[in-house]
Amino acid sequence: MTPTAQGDLFPEVPSVGACRLCGAHRYNPACPYCPMRQAHHAAAGRTDLVSGESERAAALAAAVARRQRLAELQRPVRLALVGCGKSKRASAATLGELYSGSLFTAAYRHAQRTADEVFILSAFYGAASPALTPVLPGGLDYDLKLTSTRDEQEAWGHRVGAALERAFRGLTVDVTIYASRLYADAVKPFLPQSWSCSTPLDGLGLFERLSWFSSHDDR
């Protein structure tokens, strides 16, 4: 497809199938990648995936505004990747509200305070916007984990890394991962080589991690 003035602002996106960032088959306004995907579908005449000109215009405007906001930082984008948790609320409007554990709560609060953008790492979603409406297998009471098999870890890490690269293509990014070593080790090899990546919780136990967040949020 020949790039257009608008298309140059967005990463290349698939013409069919689920969003590679949030997994939605239809446009999800909470996902930063879906507006780019929706714009591609609209240009290709895929009207079954959108619901009118006003929604398409809003999606394009949101994607352009996000890109402009990040570009105007004039420094590397601070991206926080927060690992999901086992404890969940019985109901939640967004993914950021779903997880109720003390470690997730501390990590998410710290990430919101210190990062430009925050994504939640999930075995089910991959990397997802905290504003995503959770649609989960078996309802909200599920327990899907990233297994210890190397093939699954690599497949998951590749999916997450590729999706993040598309979402931030052309930008310099400093990534901080607040997640278990299993998730961090699965993601790091698939992040763009030009990005920096830190894992400040590496080697810390549960209470040490909670103490780390407490001490850093007091600054």
Secondary structure, 3 states (H helix, E strand, C coil): CCCCCCHHHCCCCCCCCCCCCCCCCCCCCCCCCHHHHHHHHHHCCCHHHCCCHHHHHHHHHHHHHHHHHHHCCCCCEEEEEEECCCCECCCCCCHHHHECCHHHHHHHHHHHHHCCEEEEEECCCEEECCCCCCCCCCCCCCCCCCCCCHHHHHHHHHHHHHHHHHHCCCCCEEEEEECCHHHHHHHHHHCCCCCEEECCCCCCCHHHHHHHHHHHHCC
